[in-house]
Amino acid sequence: MSNQRSVTTDPTLFETEADGSKTYFWDDPQKVGTLVQDPDGTSYHRGPGKGTSVFLTHDRLRSRNFIKGDDVIFLLTMEDISRLTATQPLPPTTTVPNTTPPNTTPPNTTLPNTTPTNITPTNTTPPASELCKTFGCENDGVCVVEKGKPVCRCAVGKDWWFMGEKCQKKGKSEDTVIAAVSASVAVFAAMLLVTVTSVYCVKKKLLKKMERQTPGIVMGNTNAF
């Protein structure tokens, strides 16, 4: 089993020092962090704490088999998603072609210029950052703009996933198995009902046919003592 956490950093986050200078929060740890000395002799610089304070709860840890062979593996990946918040390119400017008719007037006669003024369409689409700012993707979903509309890219795990317009619904592999089993049971029950009904109808028709073929004979149950 695996557990995933995502932290989105803000490259513009900074603190103002007493002398008025700016110290960026997500800068090089050697500049903004502190030196840490481990008992085994290892030394490194650690930046200020920021992000999620809980990676995995005790309840979730006990509900799944995360630890195998007394080993726990942590994988850290870094991805630049600044392209998702960048302003989308504007459409190219279109110019109305010149429709001035050819000059057919006699010499020394000048007609007024009737060339229409170039019309430049006004971009009314707000920037991508403004569209995603008010859209609000849930459960660590990432907002992107497609065809001028905000769309959520939902997080996906090994055996779970988020879905919906704003990633508000969670799906699991267990739910899929339960739905498949329920559908199979429903189909089996329907087939059994149809079979029982068919056997009953055929038996009833057979009894009626036998009564018509042997008139005057009364069929009944007899008990032997």
C-alpha positions in Angstrom: 0.0 0.0 0.0 1.1 3.6 -0.5 0.1 7.0 0.8 0.5 10.3 -1.1 0.7 13.9 0.1 1.2 17.0 -2.1 2.5 20.4 -1.1 2.4 23.4 -3.5 5.0 26.1 -2.9 4.7 29.8 -3.6 7.9 31.2 -5.1 6.8 34.8 -4.2 6.4 34.1 -0.5 9.0 36.2 1.5 9.7 37.8 4.8 10.8 41.4 5.3 13.9 41.8 7.5 14.6 44.7 9.9 16.8 46.4 7.3 14.0 46.2 4.7 15.5 43.4 2.7 13.4 40.4 1.5 14.1 36.8 2.4 12.3 34.4 0.2 10.8 31.5 2.2 11.5 28.8 -0.4 15.1 29.9 -1.1 18.3 27.8 -0.8 18.3 26.1 2.7 21.9 27.2 3.1 20.6 30.8 3.0 17.3 30.6 4.9 17.7 27.3 6.8 19.6 26.2 9.9 22.5 23.8 10.2 21.5 20.4 11.7 24.0 18.0 13.2 22.9 14.4 13.5 24.4 12.0 16.2 25.9 9.9 13.4 28.0 12.9 12.3 25.8 13.8 9.3 25.3 17.6 8.9 22.8 19.4 6.6 20.8 22.6 6.3 17.1 22.4 7.0 14.7 25.1 5.8 11.8 26.5 7.8 8.8 24.2 8.2 5.9 24.6 5.8 3.2 22.3 4.5 1.3 19.4 6.0 2.0 18.5 9.6 0.6 15.0 9.4 1.7 12.6 6.6 -0.2 9.5 7.7 -2.7 9.1 10.6 -2.6 6.2 13.0 -6.0 5.0 12.0 -5.1 4.8 8.3 -1.7 3.2 9.1 -3.5 0.4 11.0 -6.2 -0.1 8.4 -3.8 -1.0 5.6 -0.6 -3.0 5.4 1.8 -0.1 4.7 4.9 -1.6 6.4 6.2 -4.8 4.8 9.3 -6.6 6.2 9.8 -3.8 8.8 10.7 -1.5 5.9 9.2 1.9 5.1 10.2 3.7 1.9 9.7 7.4 1.4 9.8 8.8 -2.2 10.1 12.6 -2.6 9.4 14.1 -6.1 9.6 17.7 -7.2 7.5 19.0 -10.1 7.3 22.5 -11.5 3.6 23.4 -12.1 4.0 27.1 -12.6 2.9 26.6 -16.2 -0.6 25.7 -15.0 -1.0 29.2 -13.5 0.5 31.1 -16.3 -1.7 33.4 -18.4 -3.0 31.8 -21.5 -1.8 33.3 -24.8 -4.1 35.8 -26.5 -5.7 35.0 -29.8 -4.0 36.6 -32.8 -5.2 40.0 -34.0 -7.5 39.9 -37.0 -7.6 42.7 -39.5 -10.5 43.5 -41.8 -9.3 43.4 -45.4 -9.3 46.6 -47.5 -12.5 46.7 -49.6 -11.8 50.1 -51.3 -13.1 49.9 -54.9 -10.7 50.8 -57.7 -10.5 54.4 -58.7 -12.7 55.0 -61.8 -13.2 58.7 -61.6 -12.0 61.1 -64.3 -8.7 63.0 -63.8 -8.4 65.8 -61.2 -11.4 64.3 -59.3 -10.6 62.7 -55.9 -13.1 60.7 -53.9 -12.9 60.6 -50.1 -11.1 57.6 -48.6 -13.6 54.9 -47.7 -11.1 52.4 -46.3 -12.6 51.0 -43.1 -10.5 51.3 -40.0 -8.8 48.1 -38.8 -10.9 46.5 -36.1 -9.0 44.7 -33.3 -11.1 42.3 -31.2 -11.0 43.0 -27.5 -9.9 40.0 -25.4 -12.7 39.4 -22.8 -11.4 36.1 -21.5 -10.0 36.6 -18.0 -6.5 35.2 -17.2 -6.1 31.5 -16.3 -5.1 32.4 -12.7 -8.3 34.4 -12.2 -10.5 31.6 -13.6 -8.9 29.0 -11.3 -8.8 31.3 -8.3 -12.6 31.2 -8.0 -13.2 27.6 -9.3 -11.8 25.8 -6.2 -10.6 22.2 -6.9 -10.9 20.0 -3.8 -8.8 17.1 -2.5 -5.4 18.3 -3.9 -6.9 18.7 -7.4 -5.0 21.0 -9.8 -6.9 23.6 -11.8 -6.1 24.1 -15.5 -7.8 26.0 -18.2 -9.1 24.2 -21.3 -11.0 26.0 -24.1 -11.4 29.1 -21.9 -13.0 27.1 -19.0 -11.4 25.9 -15.7 -11.1 22.1 -15.3 -9.8 20.1 -12.3 -7.1 17.5 -12.7 -7.9 15.1 -9.8 -5.4 13.2 -7.7 -5.1 9.4 -8.3 -3.5 6.8 -6.1 -2.8 3.0 -6.4 -6.2 1.9 -5.3 -8.2 5.1 -5.0 -9.0 8.2 -7.1 -11.0 11.4 -7.0 -13.6 12.3 -9.5 -16.3 14.9 -10.2 -16.3 18.4 -11.5 -14.2 19.6 -8.6 -12.7 16.3 -7.4 -15.3 16.1 -4.7 -16.0 12.4 -5.0 -13.7 9.6 -4.0 -13.6 6.2 -5.6 -11.9 3.0 -4.4 -11.2 -0.4 -5.8 -13.3 -2.0 -3.1 -16.3 0.0 -4.4 -15.8 -1.4 -7.9 -15.7 -5.0 -6.6 -18.8 -4.5 -4.5 -20.7 -3.1 -7.4 -19.7 -6.0 -9.7 -20.7 -8.6 -7.1 -24.0 -6.8 -6.5 -24.7 -6.8 -10.2 -23.9 -10.5 -10.5 -26.2 -11.4 -7.6 -29.0 -9.3 -9.1 -28.6 -11.0 -12.5 -28.5 -14.5 -10.9 -31.7 -13.7 -8.8 -33.5 -12.5 -11.9 -32.5 -15.6 -13.9 -33.6 -17.9 -11.1 -37.0 -16.1 -10.9 -37.5 -16.4 -14.6 -36.6 -20.2 -14.5 -39.0 -20.9 -11.6 -41.8 -19.0 -13.3 -41.2 -20.9 -16.6 -41.2 -24.3 -14.9 -44.4 -23.5 -13.1 -46.2 -22.4 -16.3 -45.0 -25.4 -18.3 -46.1 -27.8 -15.5 -49.5 -26.2 -15.3 -50.0 -26.5 -19.1 -48.9 -30.1 -19.0 -51.5 -31.0 -16.3 -54.3 -29.3 -18.3 -53.3 -31.2 -21.4 -53.4 -34.5 -19.6 -56.8 -33.8 -18.2 -58.2 -33.2 -21.7 -56.7 -36.4 -23.0 -58.0 -38.7 -20.2 -61.6 -37.5 -19.4 -63.4 -39.1 -16.4 -60.1 -40.1 -14.7 -59.5 -38.4 -11.4 -55.9 -38.2 -10.4 -55.1 -37.9 -6.7 -52.6 -38.8 -4.2 -52.7 -42.3 -2.4 -51.1 -43.3 0.8 -49.9 -46.8 1.4 -50.2 -48.1 5.0 
